[in-house]
Amino acid sequence: MFLNIPGIFFNSTSFYLLRLKTIKMSILKIAIQKSGRLYEDSLQLLKDCGIDTNNGKDQLKVSVNNFPMEIMYLRNSDIPQYLEDGVVDVAIVGENLLAEKQKNSNIVQKLGFSKCRVSLAVPKDVETDELSYFQGKKIATSYPNTLKKFLSEQGINSDIHVISGSVEIAPNIGLADGICDIVSSGSTLFKNGLRETITLLQSEAVLAKTSLLSKEKEIILEKFLFRIKAVLKAKNSKYILMNVPDDKISEISAVLPVLKSPTVIPLAEKGWSSIHSVIDEDRFWEVIDQLKEKGAQDILIIPIDKMVI
């Protein structure tokens, strides 16, 4: 097969090689927060995925040497718009910000860190937790769109006062009767004489992609997602090995929430074997108690660096 283009002559082999070169030259542009609560965790995730971030702390754009990726360090509030416009291909960003900015981005993977919630809070001397407290009241917030949507759905009319930062001080200076803001531990609310009442939205860091992503970059994204899932699975799992009587192998194996089946290795001592498997972090103590009850001994738990399934 030949392609005839004025001034250019391709046969099928050269066209194929050109296509491969185009795919190879494609770079996935990822945005992360240049400072703040998501910055350190985002860099750690990239490092765990084997991606050399090249210490771009003082740069806004950094090339990656060992993966077809370019990192852009951006102001958090700008990331959703950059995603929608296709300036960046993917981003590590909070769900709460995507919801507030109401941008056309697709969440492709929840990342399990920087968990928080968008909540309503009132002065601690307010006794009620009912949403009706906010009827006709003033609410200070940095999340007006999220708050308006929630109040509208609940049939509550409030006076929303938009503040950029330090929302917690508003009730203390008479600016508002309550606030709507992100909450992690609740310690900031407590220090400012407030208490949390109603949660509007649960949030965590997510990997989101633009709707304008090309097919070539989708291929790179899939490779990146493969690494992320291996890292996240490892963080949520533990490697476990134990010594068990041979007559208890079937019973103990039934307790283990393994991917397929446990590994069983005979020990030098007759009548005993070593069982190796994987357990989920959130079922750790529940499983350990069951294993001990059924006769498992010398139980050893080992962290997992990566887990490919």
Summary of the structure (lengths in Angstrom):
residues: 309
radius of gyration: 26.3
end to end distance: 40.9
largest distance: 80.5
contacts: 910
relative contact order: 0.12
helix: 36%
strand: 33%
